[in-house]
Amino acid sequence: MGLQLEEVSSEHLEVLQGMQELVAEHLSLLATPEELWQPSDFLPDLSAEDWREQLESFREQASEISDELLVVLIGDMVTEEALPSYAISLNLIARDFEGDSLRPWSKWLRGWTAEENRHGDLLNAYLRLTGRVNMRSVEVTVHRLLVGGFNPHAYPDPYSGLIYTSFQERATKISDQRIAEAAAAQGESHLAMICKKIATDEARHEKFYKRIVEGVMDIDANDAILAFRKMMGSQLVMPGRKMHDGQDPNLFNHFSIIAQRLNIYTAHDYAKIIGHLVKTWDIASRSVSGKAAKAQEYLCKQAERYKWLADEFAARLEEQAPMKFSWIHDRCA
């Protein structure tokens, strides 16, 4: 369209605000508070007469999981606890300036935030009750991540923000599913059940964001594909990228290495998500022109390109020495 960035942002917001009906159709992907699980459903009841026995049984199972899996779980929990930063970003689209708007976008934002909030609460409580974690170090990491802020490099284009969120919801779902599988294999059924529940939420959220982006593609394919190309121009910034425990300046990278080593979330998964979104949004068949046509060609090749890079990264992992994490009292993982 040849518009300035500020004009593009305004025009794209107008498109999204015009999609209130489509958003309303998908509000059913949010469950009612009465239907939803809550963190206390999966934790020992400390008000019960047999709370000691419940806690002892809980800790006995939690003792089965490896320090490596514990590190990945903590890193995921820290990322979940940065929810306020993500909600602020999405409010650029919802524009719920009143705080209690009944517009569909506002209803989605508040419902999504409420559902996501349980994830961090539950994982935080789980880790605390295991007795295996340096919770002060974890709390410092959460605090620093919130203070450091979150920049997905999507602003000021709201299309980019929705594309980014579609990617991240799928990535989080995959990570939670894999943690559940690893926990079950290590004999920790409580954690397996917890992560399965969280993954189910993420799957619903992923479906919403992918469907909205599909709607954007149908209305404004040229600009939507350009936004997708921009987001894929360099590797997506991970939500927890700025996590810091006050000791390790490369904490996120070290956490990511453990996640890759355990096959919880890998560079190959990153490549597969790109391929999945390209296919889901039917990028190859969209009728576009000019720069968007070049972007279309670029996007259709990205999954294969990242697959090759993932192979290279996986080979380098073999040379990585064990690392100490303050989260687990400076034990190595």
Backbone hydrogen bonds, N-H to C=O, Kabsch-Sander energy under -0.5 kcal/mol:
donor,donor_aa,acceptor,acceptor_aa,energy
8,V,4,Q,-2.6
9,S,5,L,-2.5
10,S,6,E,-2.1
11,E,7,E,-2.7
12,H,8,V,-3.0
13,L,9,S,-2.3
14,E,10,S,-1.8
15,V,11,E,-1.8
16,L,12,H,-2.3
17,Q,13,L,-2.8
18,G,14,E,-1.5
19,M,16,L,-1.5
20,Q,17,Q,-0.9
23,V,19,M,-2.3
24,A,20,Q,-2.7
25,E,21,E,-1.9
26,H,22,L,-0.9
26,H,23,V,-0.9
27,L,24,A,-1.3
29,L,26,H,-1.8
30,L,27,L,-2.0
35,E,32,T,-1.0
36,L,32,T,-1.5
41,D,38,Q,-2.2
42,F,39,P,-2.0
43,L,40,S,-0.9
46,L,44,P,-1.1
48,A,45,D,-1.6
51,W,48,A,-1.4
54,Q,50,D,-2.3
55,L,51,W,-2.8
56,E,52,R,-2.5
57,S,53,E,-2.4
58,F,54,Q,-2.4
59,R,55,L,-2.8
60,E,56,E,-2.0
61,Q,57,S,-1.9
62,A,58,F,-2.3
63,S,59,R,-1.6
64,E,61,Q,-1.9
65,I,62,A,-0.9
70,L,66,S,-2.0
71,V,67,D,-2.2
72,V,68,E,-1.9
73,L,69,L,-2.4
74,I,70,L,-2.5
75,G,71,V,-2.5
76,D,72,V,-2.3
77,M,73,L,-2.4
78,V,74,I,-2.9
79,T,75,G,-1.8
80,E,76,D,-2.2
81,E,77,M,-2.2
82,A,78,V,-0.5
82,A,79,T,-1.0
83,L,80,E,-1.2
85,S,82,A,-1.2
86,Y,82,A,-1.0
87,A,83,L,-2.5
88,I,84,P,-2.0
89,S,85,S,-1.6
90,L,86,Y,-2.2
91,N,87,A,-1.7
92,L,88,I,-0.5
92,L,89,S,-1.3
93,I,90,L,-1.6
94,A,90,L,-2.2
95,R,91,N,-2.5
97,F,95,R,-1.8
107,K,103,R,-2.4
108,W,104,P,-2.6
109,L,105,W,-2.4
110,R,106,S,-2.4
111,G,107,K,-2.5
112,W,108,W,-3.4
113,T,109,L,-2.3
114,A,110,R,-2.3
115,E,111,G,-2.2
116,E,112,W,-2.7
117,N,113,T,-2.3
118,R,114,A,-0.8
118,R,115,E,-0.6
119,H,115,E,-0.6
119,H,116,E,-1.2
120,G,116,E,-1.0
121,D,117,N,-1.7
122,L,118,R,-2.8
123,L,119,H,-2.4
124,N,120,G,-2.4
125,A,121,D,-2.2
126,Y,122,L,-2.7
127,L,123,L,-2.5
128,R,124,N,-2.2
129,L,125,A,-2.3
130,T,126,Y,-1.2
131,G,127,L,-0.7
131,G,128,R,-0.9
134,N,327,W,-2.9
135,M,133,V,-1.5
138,V,134,N,-1.8
139,E,135,M,-2.9
140,V,136,R,-2.4
141,T,137,S,-1.9
142,V,138,V,-2.3
143,H,139,E,-2.6
144,R,140,V,-2.7
145,L,141,T,-2.1
146,L,142,V,-2.2
147,V,143,H,-2.5
148,G,144,R,-2.5
149,G,145,L,-0.9
157,D,154,A,-1.7
160,S,157,D,-0.5
161,G,157,D,-1.2
162,L,158,P,-1.7
163,I,159,Y,-2.2
164,Y,160,S,-2.7
165,T,161,G,-2.1
166,S,162,L,-2.1
167,F,163,I,-1.9
168,Q,164,Y,-2.5
169,E,165,T,-2.6
170,R,166,S,-1.5
171,A,167,F,-2.3
172,T,168,Q,-2.7
173,K,169,E,-2.1
174,I,170,R,-2.3
175,S,171,A,-2.3
176,D,172,T,-2.7
177,Q,173,K,-2.4
178,R,174,I,-2.3
179,I,175,S,-2.3
180,A,176,D,-2.3
181,E,177,Q,-2.0
182,A,178,R,-2.6
183,A,179,I,-3.0
184,A,180,A,-2.2
185,A,181,E,-2.1
186,Q,182,A,-1.4
187,G,184,A,-1.3
188,E,183,A,-3.1
189,S,187,G,-0.8
192,A,188,E,-1.7
193,M,189,S,-2.3
194,I,190,H,-2.3
195,C,191,L,-2.6
196,K,192,A,-1.8
197,K,193,M,-2.0
198,I,194,I,-2.1
199,A,195,C,-2.3
200,T,196,K,-1.9
201,D,197,K,-1.7
202,E,198,I,-2.3
203,A,199,A,-2.0
204,R,200,T,-1.5
205,H,201,D,-2.3
206,E,202,E,-2.9
207,K,203,A,-2.0
208,F,204,R,-1.7
209,Y,205,H,-2.2
210,K,206,E,-2.5
211,R,207,K,-2.0
212,I,208,F,-2.3
213,V,209,Y,-2.3
214,E,210,K,-2.1
215,G,211,R,-1.9
216,V,212,I,-2.1
217,M,213,V,-2.7
218,D,214,E,-1.9
219,I,215,G,-1.4
220,D,216,V,-3.5
224,A,220,D,-2.4
225,I,221,A,-2.6
226,L,222,N,-1.8
227,A,223,D,-2.2
228,F,224,A,-2.2
229,R,225,I,-2.6
230,K,226,L,-2.2
231,M,227,A,-2.1
232,M,228,F,-1.8
233,G,229,R,-0.5
233,G,230,K,-0.8
238,M,236,L,-0.5
241,R,238,M,-2.1
243,M,240,G,-2.4
251,L,248,D,-1.3
252,F,243,M,-0.6
254,H,250,N,-2.3
255,F,251,L,-2.8
256,S,252,F,-2.7
257,I,253,N,-1.9
258,I,254,H,-1.7
259,A,255,F,-2.2
260,Q,256,S,-2.4
261,R,257,I,-2.7
262,L,258,I,-2.1
263,N,260,Q,-1.2
264,I,259,A,-2.8
265,Y,259,A,-0.9
270,Y,266,T,-1.7
271,A,267,A,-1.9
272,K,268,H,-2.3
273,I,269,D,-2.4
274,I,270,Y,-1.8
275,G,271,A,-2.1
276,H,272,K,-2.6
277,L,273,I,-2.6
278,V,274,I,-2.4
279,K,275,G,-2.0
280,T,276,H,-3.0
281,W,277,L,-2.5
282,D,279,K,-1.3
283,I,278,V,-2.3
285,S,282,D,-0.9
286,R,282,D,-0.6
286,R,283,I,-1.2
288,V,286,R,-1.0
292,A,289,S,-1.4
293,A,290,G,-0.7
294,K,290,G,-1.4
295,A,291,K,-2.4
296,Q,292,A,-2.5
297,E,293,A,-1.9
298,Y,294,K,-2.2
299,L,295,A,-2.7
300,C,296,Q,-1.9
301,K,297,E,-0.6
301,K,298,Y,-1.2
302,Q,298,Y,-0.7
302,Q,299,L,-0.9
303,A,299,L,-0.6
305,R,301,K,-1.8
306,Y,302,Q,-2.7
307,K,303,A,-1.7
308,W,304,E,-1.6
309,L,305,R,-1.7
310,A,306,Y,-2.4
311,D,307,K,-1.8
312,E,308,W,-1.6
313,F,309,L,-2.3
314,A,310,A,-2.6
315,A,311,D,-1.7
316,R,312,E,-1.5
317,L,313,F,-1.4
318,E,314,A,-0.7
318,E,315,A,-0.7
319,E,316,R,-1.5
320,Q,317,L,-1.9
325,F,331,R,-1.9
328,I,325,F,-1.3
329,H,326,S,-1.8
330,D,325,F,-1.7
331,R,325,F,-0.6
331,R,328,I,-1.0
333,A,323,M,-2.5
